[in-house]
Amino acid sequence: MKLTPRESMLALTTLAVVLYGGGLLFAWPRIDNWKRLSREQAQVEAQINKEVAIIKEERLTGRWGKELAELKKGMPAQKGNVDWLRIINDMARSHSVTIGKQTPEEPKQVGELYELSIVYSEVQGTHSDMVHFLFDMQAGAAMIDVRELLVKPIPGSMGVMRERASMRIYCAYIKE
């Protein structure tokens, strides 16, 4: 069988088109992957460059270290259980709220801070006294946080609405 030059050129062109199409068919998912990886690489390089610039600035100015030192000055250093109990009892007394049972737990370390959890199970007062006490506790010191609170009215209280509450208060401090 003899192929004419025209048939051989047509066969060669057909073979080239089939090879190109097959290569493209198998490579297309990999091309999408490659584009995605190159975008991720560009994002990571930009993030690295940004962090390197921050580190260089920190080495030159020491700004972040100074800001951290300023923030640490605002935190009370090594207050004991008794100090926190006294602070909260003084706040309660100033608002005519009575605290019956209080149970401090062991402090837990959270990063550089220590958190002391105190459970108050018998807190009583009028509605307005309780609201003012809780408001002053939240607004007065950034180191005191009420995370759990259960308030119930006391049955049979005549005239003024009295409430009984139980709560868990967290106090944050640093140790130096």
Secondary structure, 3 states (H helix, E strand, C coil): CCCCHHHHHHHHHHHHHHHHHHHHHHHHHHHHHHHHHHHHHHHHHHHHHHHHHHHHHHHHHCHHHHHHHHHHHHCCECCCHHHHHHHHHHHHHHCCCEECCEEECCCEEECCEEEEEEEEEEEEEEHHHHHHHHHHHHHHCCCEEEEEEEEEECCCCCCCCEEEEEEEEEEEEECC
